[in-house]
Amino acid sequence: MSDVTSTPMVAIIGGGPAGLMAAEVLSRAGLAVELYERMPSVGRKFLLAGIGGMNITHAEAHEAFLSRYGTRRAEIGRLLEEFDAQALRQWVHSLGIDTFVGSSGRVFPADMKAAPLLRAWLRRLREAGVQIHTRHRWLGWDADGALCLATAAGERRIRPAATLLALGGGSWARLGSDGAWVALLEARGIAVTPLRPANCGFDVAGWSAHLRERFAGAPLKNVALGLDDGPARQGEFVLTAGGIEGSLVYALSATIRDRIEREGGATVFIDLLPRHAPARVLAALRKPRGSRSMARHLHGQLGLDGIKAALLRELAPAAAFVEPERLAGLIKALPLELVRPRPLDEAISSAGGVPFEALDENLMLREAPGTFCAGEMLDWEAPTGGYLLTACFAGGRAAAHGLLRWLGYR
């Protein structure tokens, strides 16, 4: 182990959006910034998230935007006070990249890509003097409070003026977010809320072999999904070999996950024909079908076929197909029992982490003065649609400003 280096600099651990944004703020304030990332390059999860179109934020009204953060609305709202969705768009523009608002309200770079944005950002950071060290894994603190880092050249210790942790959550370990930091903080006496999957898929008790073999991976489009105590959402989701996933499922995943944890399972209700009023469905089913099969009758009267018809057959009791009233009710609210969320590493994001109660108003750990936290490692969650990234960017800035205040900078 090398000798401890004592340099008047700030260390940032983690090279995702929160860490990089903190580096920008701190370097602009004139501090020497050293950023350490365990992976071979920074922003890996950011880049992968942008493969299908880089959804940077959302253009909906402020109050609706804040509502996406659930029980942490107040805490995230404070982070967004100085860097909200509109400020994020302006920041992207400052990198020379235009944005546009899609039909759903989601905001994208003009070319829909993450890589040009990240390249322009890293160029700005390097020009500001930020030193980025890859393949440096944080191992925690030594007995004297120095930061320990594992590198290809051996273990290294540093003692910065302040430290900002932006270590991500616990999903997509292959991109660097493995949640290994939880044990390091707990060893320091810092309570961490257990990490749980968010924006995730769910398993059912088991599909029939026919449904699994014929339709695993197929999308259910133009459907609605909801629980018994809330409004249904329209959109689409995907049937998997073991259950369901996709945007419509992710939007409800926090509620579904919490119910499974409380009750051991959760029943969701699928409206296979959300554009059809219940009376219209019932009237169609009451029409004589003559010698036609029920499958042909459903197709001819309601356009119900393919994966939707197969799912109806899978979940509805056989007796319902000779009772128009009962079948109509199931078409509009087909119950599906979900038994567990998919594993954390498969989730788009994670819930849990460092609770805000463990931090002061500067986002500094009360049990570790001089150590600040930002990004997905904090205990909050949000749906996809730009809300995750916006809060990570805003949190990185807020933690950096808190660090500057603690060091006496203005």
GUMI-7450 format. One record per residue (C-alpha): x, y, z; residue in three letters. Coordinates in steps of 0.02 Angstrom, whole numbers, plus 50000, padded with zeros to 5 digits. Example, Ala and Ser with C-alpha at 12.3 -4.5 7.8 and 13.67 -1.06 7.14 Angstrom:
<pts>
506154977550390ala 506844994750357ser 
</pts>
This chain:
<pts>
500005000050000met 500675017049952ser 500835031750071asp 499325042650098val 499345057749984thr 498745073950059ser 498145085749922thr 496985100749930pro 495725092849813met 493975085549809val 493675067249768ala 492135061349676ile 491785042649679ile 490705037549532gly 490655043249351gly 488805043049312gly 487725058549280pro 487695063949464ala 489575062449485gly 489985070949321leu 488785085249358met 489565087649530ala 491275087949447ala 490705101949332glu 490055112749474val 491575110149585leu 492855113049447ser 491975129149396arg 492135134849577ala 494025133049561gly 494285116849657leu 495475103149600ala 494295088749559val 494835070549549glu 493475058549491leu 493655039849518tyr 492655026949421glu 492775008049444arg 492355004049262met 493515006449110pro 492535022049060ser 491255033949135val 489405035649095gly 489145017549041arg 487365015749106lys 486965033049035phe 487545027248864leu 486575010948869leu 484995019748925ala 485155030548770gly 485255016448644ile 483385016848609gly 483315035848612gly 484095046948746met 482605052548852asn 483445066548949ile 481955073849043thr 480085077549028his 479155093348980ala 477585091249086glu 476995104449210ala 478025106649369his 476735099749492glu 476415084349386ala 478295082049368phe 478555082449556leu 477155069749584ser 478225056549496arg 479365055549648tyr 478045048449765gly 478485048749949thr 480095058349914arg 479235072249819arg 479745085449947ala 481565080349953glu 481765079049764ile 480785095049744gly 482115104249843arg 483465097349728leu 482485103149576leu 482245120949642glu 483845126849559glu 483985114149418phe 482325108349351asp 481855100549185ala 481955116949091gln 483655121049166ala 484255103749114leu 483715107048935arg 484645123548935gln 486195114749002trp 486095102048859val 485965116548737his 487525124248815ser 488465108748756leu 487965112848577gly 486585099748569ile 484795104048525asp 483295095448605thr 481495092448556phe 479905087248646val 479105071248583gly 477245068048570ser 477245060148744ser 478075075248823gly 479745066648837arg 481275077148795val 482645070348682phe 484265076748603pro 483945081248422ala 484885065948360asp 484125054748496met 485875049048547lys 486795049348713ala 488575047348649ala 488785064848570pro 488115072848729leu 489315063048839leu 490805066848725arg 490445085548728ala 490215085048917trp 491845075748949leu 492765087948837arg 492085102348943arg 492595093649105leu 494355090149045arg 494555108148987glu 494025113449163ala 495415102849236gly 494405088149302val 495515072849318gln 494595056549281ile 495335040249344his 494525024349279thr 494745006649346arg 494805013549523his 493625004549641arg 493215012449807trp 493535000849955leu 492935012150095gly 493935021150228trp 495475015450321asp 495675016950510ala 496315034750490asp 494875040450379gly 495805040350214ala 494925033950059leu 495535017049997cys 495505013449810leu 495914997349719ala 496865000249557thr 497794989549431ala 499414995649512ala 498864990849686gly 497914998849828glu 497985017549844arg 497485029349984arg 497005047549969ile 496435060750092arg 495425074049999pro 494745089850074ala 492995082750046ala 492225067749961thr 490665066349855leu 489925048949831leu 488895046049673ala 488945027149666leu 487295023349583gly 486015010449636gly 486024991649628gly 485404987549453ser 486444983149299trp 487994977749393ala 488914974449230arg 488874993249199leu 489554997449372gly 488004999349481ser 488204984149593asp 487714991449763gly 489354985649841ala 489475002549928trp 488034997950045val 489154986850153ala 490505000350157leu 489305013350226leu 488515001350348glu 490254996950414ala 490445015550452arg 488825015150554gly 487745023150419ile 486005015450403ala 485525011450223val 483775006850165thr 483884989950075pro 484024991349886leu 482504984849791arg 482054983549606pro 481144998349529ala 480495000149351asn 480524981449342cys 479574966549274gly 478624953749377phe 478394934949379asp 476764925349380val 476564908349460ala 476804900549289gly 476144901949112trp 475524886949017ser 476774879248896ala 475684885048750his 475674903248803leu 477514903348847arg 478084895048686glu 476944904848569arg 476934922148644phe 478454925148759ala 479204941548700gly 477614947448613ala 476914964748654pro 475134967948711leu 474714984648630lys 473254996248661asn 472824989048831val 472584996449004ala 473324990249167leu 472884994549346gly 472634988349522leu 470974987549613asp 471255003749710asp 471835015349572gly 471495020949395pro 472085010249251ala 473445016749135arg 473395014248948gln 474885008848846gly 475774992648811glu 476804979348896phe 477684963148850val 477294945248896leu 478884936548954thr 479264918248981ala 478914920549166gly 477764935449180gly 477604953349115ile 478724968449088glu 478754984548987gly 478295002849003ser 476535000349068leu 477154988249201val 478604999649250tyr 477405014049280ala 476535003749414leu 478034994049476ser 478265003249641ala 476455000349691thr 476484982249634ile 478134978649722arg 477574986449885asp 475954976549884arg 476884960249853ile 478014964250000glu 476514967550113arg 475314954050055glu 476364940949968gly 475614944449797gly 474744957749694ala 473304956449570thr 473324967949421val 471854969949303phe 472064970549115ile 470814979549005asp 471054970848837leu 469944983548747leu 470115000348835pro 469335009648688arg 467744999248701his 466435003848831ala 465834988948937pro 464094990148858ala 464844988748685arg 465844973148733val 464314964948810leu 463214969048660ala 464484961248543ala 464614945348647leu 462714943548653arg 462584942548465lys 462234924848403pro 463794916148343arg 462924901748256gly 464134888248205ser 465664899348224arg 466934895248358ser 467124906848506met 468834911948439ala 468054917448274arg 466634925948366his 467834936148473leu 468834940748320his 467334945348213gly 466394955348344gln 467804963348444leu 469404960948343gly 470064950848489leu 471374938548429asp 473214934148438gly 474054937048605ile 472534945648680lys 471394930848642ala 472734918948705ala 472904928348869leu 471024928448891leu 470994909548867arg 472444907748988glu 471684917649130leu 469794916449111ala 468904900849176pro 468154889849040ala 466394892749107ala 466524911449072ala 466534908448884phe 464694903148887val 464164917748998glu 464214934148899pro 464064945349053glu 465484936749143arg 466604936148989leu 466294954548952ala 466834958849128gly 468424948749110leu 468854956748943ile 468754973749029lys 469614968249190ala 470594952149170leu 471454947849336pro 473274942749336leu 474154937549496glu 475964943149510leu 477034934049636val 478724942949640arg 479744956449553pro 481154951549439arg 482894952049518pro 483674968749560leu 485054967049432asp 483764966049292glu 482834981749347ala 483034998249257ile 483335006949423ser 483305003549609ser 482365009849760ala 483145011349931gly 484865018049973gly 485495031850086val 483955039650169pro 483815058450165phe 483655057850354glu 485475052250362ala 486005068150271leu 486015086350323asp 485375100850218glu 486975100250115asn 486745081650073leu 488205077750188met 488195061650289leu 487885065950472arg 488975051150525glu 490395055550406ala 490745074350401pro 491495079750237gly 490655065650140thr 489205070150025phe 488005058949929cys 487065061249765ala 486135052049629gly 485295035249628glu 486195029549786met 484975040449884leu 483315033049940asp 482085038649807trp 481315031649650glu 480395037749496ala 479665030449337pro 480545030749171thr 480205045549059gly 481665056949103gly 481255058449288tyr 482695047449345leu 484015056949248leu 483335074049296thr 483435070149482ala 485185062849462cys 485815078449373phe 484965089849500ala 485605079549647gly 487385080349585gly 487295099249574arg 486465100949744ala 487755089949830ala 489165099649748ala 488445116149808his 488245108749981gly 490075103449979leu 490595120949927leu 489615128550070arg 490415116450192trp 492145121350130leu 491695139750145gly 491585143749960tyr 490285155949893arg 
</pts>
